[in-house]
């Protein structure tokens, strides 16, 4: 409903945990420039080339920041948009894995699609890291989860 209040159609939402933050993302259902123009009424919009950050002028009316990309709109906590953008397309260290966005929206269409990637060092004295991805999809027939890929 929060996204609908600012004119973003939300047929599908994906919950994403990235950069230690919980985000909600939906495919962009209109032209990038069209949404950015609409948001400028109530938001301070910074176009970063390939992405825009929309910060509400009145936090009492809208508590989150928005990230608008060519294919996605992301609802994120206040003051976190730059940190989210920095981590958004970064695959896990040392792998050719898909980004979280590609993983979440790569799942078959469903009411809920969630992609979680856990990463961490195996040993503080090395540069080796480990990564586990959890993909969860919920539709009318039930829950489909792939854990620990």
C-alpha positions as CSV (number, residue, x, y, z in Angstrom):
1,X,0.0,0.0,0.0
2,X,2.9,2.4,0.7
3,X,4.1,2.2,-2.9
4,X,0.6,2.5,-4.2
5,X,0.2,5.7,-2.2
6,X,3.0,7.3,-4.4
7,X,1.6,6.0,-7.7
8,X,3.7,2.8,-8.0
9,X,1.6,-0.2,-9.2
10,X,2.6,-3.3,-7.2
11,X,1.4,-6.5,-8.9
12,X,4.4,-8.3,-7.4
13,X,6.6,-7.5,-4.5
14,X,10.0,-9.1,-3.6
15,X,11.3,-8.8,-0.1
16,X,15.1,-8.4,-0.2
17,X,17.6,-8.2,2.6
18,X,20.7,-6.4,1.4
19,X,23.4,-4.3,3.1
20,X,21.9,-5.4,6.4
21,X,18.5,-3.8,5.5
22,X,15.1,-5.1,4.6
23,X,13.8,-3.8,1.4
24,X,10.7,-4.2,-0.8
25,X,11.1,-4.2,-4.6
26,X,8.7,-4.3,-7.5
27,X,9.2,-4.3,-11.2
28,X,8.9,-0.8,-12.7
29,X,5.4,-0.7,-14.3
30,X,5.9,2.5,-16.2
31,X,8.6,4.6,-17.9
32,X,11.5,5.6,-15.6
33,X,11.1,9.3,-16.5
34,X,7.3,9.2,-16.0
35,X,7.7,7.9,-12.4
36,X,10.5,10.3,-11.6
37,X,8.4,13.3,-12.8
38,X,5.4,12.1,-10.7
39,X,7.6,11.7,-7.6
40,X,9.0,15.3,-7.9
41,X,5.7,16.7,-6.5
42,X,6.4,15.2,-3.0
43,X,10.0,14.1,-3.1
44,X,13.4,15.5,-3.6
45,X,14.7,13.4,-6.5
46,X,18.4,13.0,-7.4
47,X,19.0,11.3,-10.7
48,X,22.3,9.4,-10.5
49,X,22.3,8.2,-14.1
50,X,20.8,4.7,-14.3
51,X,19.1,5.2,-10.9
52,X,17.3,7.9,-9.0
53,X,16.9,8.4,-5.2
54,X,13.6,9.9,-4.1
55,X,13.6,11.4,-0.6
56,X,10.3,12.6,0.8
57,X,10.0,16.3,1.6
58,X,7.8,15.4,4.6
59,X,8.8,12.3,6.5
60,X,5.6,12.5,8.5
61,X,3.7,11.6,5.3
62,X,6.2,9.0,3.9
63,X,8.8,7.5,6.1
64,X,10.9,5.7,3.5
65,X,13.2,6.5,0.6
66,X,12.7,5.2,-2.9
67,X,15.2,4.0,-5.4
68,X,14.0,4.0,-9.0
69,X,15.9,2.0,-11.6
70,X,15.1,1.3,-15.2
71,X,13.4,-1.9,-14.3
72,X,12.7,-1.8,-10.5
73,X,11.4,0.4,-7.7
74,X,12.8,-0.2,-4.2
75,X,11.3,0.9,-0.9
76,X,14.1,1.3,1.6
77,X,14.7,2.8,5.1
78,X,15.3,6.5,5.4
79,X,18.9,7.7,4.6
80,X,19.9,4.2,3.3
81,X,19.4,4.5,-0.4
82,X,23.1,5.2,-1.3
83,X,24.2,2.2,0.7
84,X,21.6,0.0,-0.9
85,X,22.6,1.2,-4.4
86,X,26.3,0.4,-3.7
87,X,25.4,-3.2,-2.7
88,X,22.5,-3.8,-5.1
89,X,24.2,-5.3,-8.1
90,X,27.3,-6.5,-6.4
91,X,27.5,-10.4,-6.6
92,X,29.0,-12.3,-3.8
93,X,32.8,-12.0,-3.5
94,X,34.7,-14.4,-5.7
95,X,31.7,-15.8,-7.6
96,X,30.0,-15.4,-10.9
97,X,26.6,-15.6,-9.2
98,X,23.6,-13.5,-10.1
99,X,22.7,-10.3,-8.3
100,X,19.9,-10.4,-5.7
101,X,17.7,-8.5,-8.1
102,X,18.3,-11.0,-10.8
103,X,17.6,-13.9,-8.4
104,X,14.4,-12.5,-7.0
105,X,12.9,-11.4,-10.3
106,X,14.2,-14.6,-12.0
107,X,11.7,-16.7,-10.0
108,X,8.4,-17.5,-11.6
109,X,5.7,-14.9,-11.0
110,X,4.1,-15.2,-7.6
111,X,2.5,-13.0,-4.9
112,X,5.7,-13.1,-2.9
113,X,9.2,-13.6,-4.1
114,X,12.1,-13.4,-1.6
115,X,15.9,-13.6,-2.3
116,X,18.3,-13.6,0.7
117,X,22.0,-14.0,0.4
118,X,24.1,-14.7,3.5
119,X,27.8,-13.9,3.1
120,X,30.7,-14.0,5.5
121,X,34.3,-14.8,6.0
122,X,35.3,-18.4,6.7
123,X,38.3,-17.4,8.7
124,X,39.3,-13.9,9.8
125,X,42.9,-14.5,8.7
126,X,42.0,-15.3,5.1
127,X,40.2,-13.6,2.2
128,X,38.0,-16.7,1.6
129,X,34.3,-16.1,1.9
130,X,31.2,-18.2,1.9
131,X,27.8,-17.4,0.4
132,X,24.4,-19.1,0.8
133,X,21.3,-17.9,-1.2
134,X,17.8,-18.5,-0.1
135,X,15.0,-18.2,-2.7
136,X,11.4,-18.3,-1.5
137,X,8.3,-18.1,-3.6
138,X,4.7,-18.0,-2.3
139,X,1.6,-18.4,-4.4
140,X,-1.9,-19.7,-4.1
141,X,-0.6,-23.3,-4.2
142,X,1.9,-22.9,-1.4
143,X,5.5,-22.1,-0.5
144,X,8.4,-23.1,-2.7
145,X,11.8,-22.6,-1.1
146,X,15.3,-23.4,-2.2
147,X,17.6,-23.0,0.8
148,X,21.4,-22.8,1.0
149,X,22.3,-22.9,-2.7
